[in-house]
């Protein structure tokens, strides 16, 4: 079967998402949608001083925001890209920026256009440092993600935490590995697998949707990103896997949000989702 036919046939053969997975995803979406609605209402309340009841409601909502530890966060969304951005990515990014505003997360987006990703990522770290960011949310321009992605990753209060997504080439895998060097140890989030509410620790993951504290870069030291070589497997590591390797050598753990991962897609000629991964 040709690749074109494989792509056309992929959609009809997909398995329906089981109820348990749907419930976990719907629960996260409902919480985020409720927060978005309430926080948007609180913004409107601030402009209507003559309505004391709404003002008191706004105070309660702001207290909830502080309880989620978003106060003091300066989030740099860093996007290494080429000359074009996928329209789905752009739409998702706009939705995230609006949601971050309702959650009082100070956010700025930084792009770097080029072809040498090590240079791109290093330049983006410098821009984030100059802006005095507390965190970087790395996003690849060919991913799709829910609007509450940044807020959910921040809520884990971890130095390195990420969402996992499928590759775009056969055989379909994911970009997270339980053990670096064992390229069959990739993490699965298929519909037949029970979703995990707890974070999953991995040794390496692609940086297409990764939250990092800025202190990690001080600990890792320059060069932050490098194309590494693994003598054990006679294989080269991408800059993201090399970064994970050196971060772990300095005592950091790398975590994956399973529920969020199930909502991430890799964009190409169609959206590559987890039901393609075997």
Secondary structure, 3 states (H helix, E strand, C coil): CCHHHHHHHHCCCCCCCCHHHHHHHHHHHHHHHHHHHHHHHHHHHHCCCCCHHHHHHHHHHHHHHHHCCCCCCEEEEEEEECCCCCHHHHHHHHHHHHHHHHCCCEEEEEEEECCCHHHHHHHHHHHHHHCCCCEEEEECCCEECCCCHHHHHHHCCCCEEECCCECCCCCCCECEECCCCCCCCECCCCCCCCCCCCCEEECEECCCEEEEECHHHHHHCCCCCCCEEECCCCEEECHHHHHHHHHHHCCCCEEECHHHHCCCEEECCCEECHHHCC
